[in-house]
Amino acid sequence: MGHSALLIQKLDAFIRKYYLNRLLSGVLFGGGVLFGGALMLFLLEYFGHFGVTGRTVFFWGLVVGAVYVIARWMLWPLLQWARIGKGLTHEQASAIVGEHFPEISDRLLNTLQLQQQLEGHDLAQKDLSLLEASIVERTEALQPFVFHRAVIW
């Protein structure tokens, strides 16, 4: 496996774990919000003795709130985790990893940019070999870092 493919693979693993983390926190947070909101509405109804209109407003408010919470905090991260829709780019992922590992923040992003230059190579053969050597050297320096550990549970 090439050095650039290994780096991309590590970033892809980070992105998947990042969205799995967002999904799990969304399930916990969304479940708490839904439970708390329902409990609040049930207590309001119990002590308020509202009529049919009040109960209807509470019911539809709870339904709309539940749909929003599920879509925003559970469904959206699930779709991103399944790679449906626009998600994190490798550059954005490298910025997040760089915040967690400050010693590699610029090197990781620069390596990705060098790989993009290599893929769109309008360079002389000498420049191509220098670019490939630089990418190999940088990728080997980044090898000991486990990117998915930047995701904090």
C-alpha positions in Angstrom: 0.0 0.0 0.0 1.4 3.4 -0.9 2.3 6.0 1.6 -0.4 8.4 0.4 -3.1 5.7 0.5 -2.2 4.8 4.1 -2.5 8.5 5.2 -5.9 8.8 3.5 -7.0 5.5 5.1 -6.0 6.8 8.5 -7.9 10.1 7.9 -11.0 8.1 6.7 -10.9 6.0 9.9 -10.8 9.3 11.9 -13.7 10.7 10.0 -15.8 7.6 10.6 -15.0 7.6 14.3 -15.7 11.3 14.5 -19.2 10.8 13.1 -19.9 7.8 15.2 -19.0 9.9 18.2 -21.4 12.6 17.1 -24.1 10.0 16.6 -23.7 8.5 20.0 -23.6 11.9 21.7 -26.6 12.9 19.7 -28.5 9.8 20.8 -27.7 10.5 24.4 -28.4 14.3 24.2 -31.4 13.9 22.0 -32.9 11.2 24.2 -32.5 13.4 27.2 -34.0 16.4 25.5 -37.0 14.4 24.3 -37.5 12.7 27.7 -37.2 16.1 29.5 -39.6 17.8 27.1 -42.2 15.1 27.3 -42.0 15.0 31.1 -42.4 18.8 31.2 -45.4 18.7 28.9 -47.0 15.9 30.9 -46.5 17.8 34.1 -48.0 20.9 32.6 -51.0 19.0 31.5 -51.4 17.2 34.8 -51.4 20.4 36.8 -53.0 22.7 34.2 -55.9 20.6 33.1 -55.9 22.1 29.6 -58.7 21.6 27.1 -58.6 19.9 23.7 -56.8 22.8 22.0 -54.1 23.0 24.7 -53.5 19.2 24.5 -53.4 19.4 20.7 -50.8 22.2 20.8 -48.7 20.2 23.3 -48.9 17.0 21.2 -48.0 18.6 17.9 -45.3 20.7 19.6 -43.8 17.5 21.0 -44.0 15.7 17.6 -42.3 18.6 15.8 -39.7 18.9 18.5 -39.0 15.1 18.4 -38.7 15.2 14.6 -36.2 18.1 14.8 -34.1 16.5 17.5 -34.0 13.1 15.7 -33.1 14.7 12.4 -30.5 17.1 13.7 -28.7 15.1 16.4 -29.3 11.5 15.3 -30.1 11.1 11.6 -27.7 13.7 10.2 -24.6 12.2 11.9 -25.8 8.7 10.9 -26.0 9.8 7.2 -22.5 11.4 7.5 -21.1 8.2 9.1 -22.6 6.2 6.2 -21.0 8.7 3.8 -24.2 9.9 2.4 -24.1 13.6 1.7 -21.3 16.1 2.2 -19.1 15.3 5.1 -15.7 16.3 6.4 -13.0 16.7 3.8 -9.6 15.4 4.4 -8.3 18.9 5.0 -11.0 19.6 7.6 -10.2 16.3 9.3 -6.5 17.1 9.3 -7.3 20.4 11.0 -9.2 18.6 13.7 -6.5 16.1 14.2 -3.9 18.9 14.2 -5.8 20.5 17.1 -5.4 17.3 19.1 -1.8 16.7 18.0 -0.3 20.1 17.7 3.2 18.7 16.8 1.8 17.4 13.4 -0.9 20.0 12.6 0.9 21.8 9.7 2.8 18.7 8.5 -0.4 16.7 8.0 -2.1 19.5 6.0 1.0 20.2 4.0 1.3 16.5 3.1 -2.2 16.4 1.8 -1.6 19.5 -0.3 1.6 17.9 -1.7 -0.4 14.9 -2.6 -2.9 17.0 -4.5 -0.1 18.7 -6.4 1.3 15.3 -7.3 -2.1 14.1 -8.6 -2.4 17.1 -10.8 1.2 16.9 -11.9 2.2 19.5 -14.5 5.7 19.3 -13.2 9.0 18.2 -14.6 10.2 14.7 -13.8 12.8 16.1 -11.4 10.2 18.0 -9.5 7.9 14.9 -9.4 10.6 12.7 -7.8 11.3 15.4 -5.2 7.6 15.8 -4.5 7.2 12.0 -4.1 10.2 11.8 -1.8 8.9 14.6 0.3 5.5 12.9 0.6 7.1 9.6 1.6 9.3 11.3 4.2 6.4 13.2 5.7 4.1 10.2 5.7 6.7 8.1 7.5 7.0 10.9 10.1 3.2 10.8 10.6 3.1 7.0 10.9 3.3 6.7 14.7 0.3 8.9 15.3 -3.1 7.2 15.5 -5.5 9.8 14.2 -8.7 8.3 15.5 -7.5 8.9 19.0 -8.2 12.6 18.4 -11.9 11.8 18.8 -12.8 12.3 22.5 -15.6 10.2 23.8 
